[in-house]
Amino acid sequence: MSVMGEPSYAMWAAQRAAGFGGNMTVVDKVLPDMLHMVDAYWYQFPPMNPLWHGILGFMIGVLGVISILGNGMVVYIFSTTKPLRTPSNLLVVNLAFSDFLMMTTMSPPMVINCYNETWVLGPFFCELYGMFGSLFGCASIWTMTFIALDRYNVIVKGLSAKPLTKKTALLRILIIWAMSIGWTIAPLFGWNRYVPEGNMTACGTDYLNKDPLSRSYIMVYAVFVYFTPLFTIIYSYFFIVQVRIRILSSMNNYKIVI
């Protein structure tokens, strides 16, 4: 039962059956201090079945525990085992660390809000939640991009490649976090903003705002935090796969000759 005393599944089903569902929206349960952050777009959607809130909260909780334990173990093992502290593995640890922080900050609030069927942590934590999701998401995708570039450097360039050093790896990690922090604090200073979205149990960037300033953030953010990493990873692994195919082909030809 929600701490707000909201309708249970039985009451929700009764209201839908009685024909009142058409007058209810997903915004109806939003707390008064959050209404100014909700875009008018969401008022057209009916509230989600409470059963799905429960299922979603349970799944997010389970995935959160698995991710926190798994990534926490990776960080601990790689950090305490000296032979694993290679420059390339520093990027792997950074990825695990970013994912660990993401689930640590994302999962508990999501479970709480699914239980209450709306965002109940207030505007400030809504902004923090959106910022953390953007921050750790950006850090993770750019870490994967640098891992792909490192694999490209080792596999495609081979002996002609300049080896990755610990200093270079740490510099890349510093760049990743500096860039991620820069992108994600911008909405806190007026370049876009973080708002409730979807079924009102999570917060993210305001991608529905048609203001030119807000739209410019979404477009630039998409280019540098989504499309650039995506195409870089595709480019890297395209040539990596080509090299692998050539190696396998050469091995097969060698066996035939023998």
KAKAUR-V843753 format. One record per pair of residues at least 12 apart in sequence whose C-alpha atoms are under 8 Angstrom apart, sorted by the first residue. I is the first residue (numbers start at 0). GAP is how many residues later the second one is. D is the distance in whole Angstrom. If there is no record, write none. Layout:
I/GAP/D, I/GAP/D
//
This chain:
0/114/8, 0/115/8, 1/113/6, 1/114/5, 1/115/7, 2/113/7, 3/112/7, 5/23/8, 7/42/7, 8/40/7, 8/41/5, 8/42/7, 11/37/7, 11/38/8, 20/25/7, 21/24/7, 22/23/8, 23/22/6, 23/23/7, 24/17/8, 24/18/6, 24/19/6, 24/20/5, 24/21/4, 24/22/5, 25/16/7, 25/17/7, 25/19/6, 25/20/5, 25/21/4, 25/22/7, 25/173/6, 25/174/7, 26/15/7, 26/16/6, 26/20/8, 26/173/7, 27/19/8, 28/88/8, 28/89/6, 29/88/6, 29/89/7, 29/90/8, 29/170/7, 30/88/8, 30/89/7, 32/89/7, 32/90/7, 33/88/7, 33/89/6, 36/86/8, 36/158/5, 36/159/7, 37/157/7, 37/158/6, 37/159/7, 38/169/7, 38/170/8, 40/167/8, 41/155/8, 41/156/7, 46/152/7, 47/151/7, 49/67/7, 52/61/5, 52/62/7, 52/64/6, 53/60/6, 53/61/6, 55/58/7, 56/53/7, 56/54/5, 56/55/8, 56/57/5, 56/58/7, 57/53/7, 59/47/6, 59/50/7, 59/51/7, 60/46/6, 60/47/7, 60/50/6, 63/39/5, 63/40/7, 63/43/5, 63/44/8, 66/32/8, 66/33/7, 66/36/7, 67/31/8, 67/32/5, 67/33/8, 67/35/6, 67/36/7, 70/25/5, 70/26/7, 70/28/7, 70/29/5, 71/24/7, 71/25/7, 71/28/6, 73/19/7, 73/22/7, 74/18/6, 74/21/6, 74/22/6, 77/15/7, 78/14/8, 85/80/7, 86/77/6, 86/78/6, 86/79/5, 86/81/8, 86/82/6, 87/59/7, 87/62/7, 87/76/7, 87/81/7, 89/76/8, 89/79/7, 89/80/8, 90/52/6, 90/55/8, 90/56/6, 90/78/7, 90/82/7, 91/51/8, 91/55/8, 93/46/8, 93/49/7, 93/79/7, 94/44/8, 94/45/5, 94/48/6, 94/49/7, 97/38/5, 97/39/8, 97/41/6, 97/42/6, 98/37/7, 98/38/8, 98/41/7, 100/35/7, 101/30/7, 101/31/6, 101/34/6, 101/35/7, 104/24/7, 104/27/7, 104/28/8, 105/23/7, 105/26/8, 105/27/7, 108/12/8, 109/91/6, 109/92/7, 112/88/5, 112/89/8, 113/87/6, 116/83/8, 116/84/7, 117/81/7, 117/82/5, 117/83/5, 118/77/8, 118/81/6, 118/82/5, 118/83/7, 125/68/7, 125/69/7, 125/70/7, 125/76/8, 125/77/6, 126/61/8, 126/66/8, 126/67/5, 126/68/7, 126/76/7, 126/77/8, 128/73/8, 128/74/6, 128/75/8, 129/64/6, 129/65/8, 129/72/8, 129/73/5, 129/74/4, 129/75/7, 130/53/6, 130/54/7, 130/63/7, 130/73/7, 131/52/8, 132/71/8, 133/46/8, 133/50/6, 133/70/8, 134/45/5, 134/46/6, 134/48/8, 134/49/6, 135/44/8, 137/42/6, 137/87/6, 138/37/6, 138/38/6, 138/41/6, 140/84/8, 140/85/8, 140/88/7, 141/34/6, 141/83/8, 141/87/6, 142/30/7, 142/33/7, 143/89/8, 144/84/6, 144/85/8, 144/87/7, 144/88/6, 145/26/8, 147/85/6, 147/88/6, 147/89/7, 148/83/8, 148/84/7, 148/87/6, 149/14/7, 150/85/8, 150/89/8, 151/84/5, 151/85/7, 151/87/7, 151/88/6, 154/85/6, 154/88/7, 155/83/7, 155/84/6, 155/87/6, 182/38/7, 186/18/8, 190/22/6, 190/23/6, 190/26/6, 191/13/7, 191/14/6, 191/21/7, 191/22/4, 191/23/8, 191/25/6, 191/26/8, 192/12/6, 192/13/6, 192/21/8, 193/12/6
//
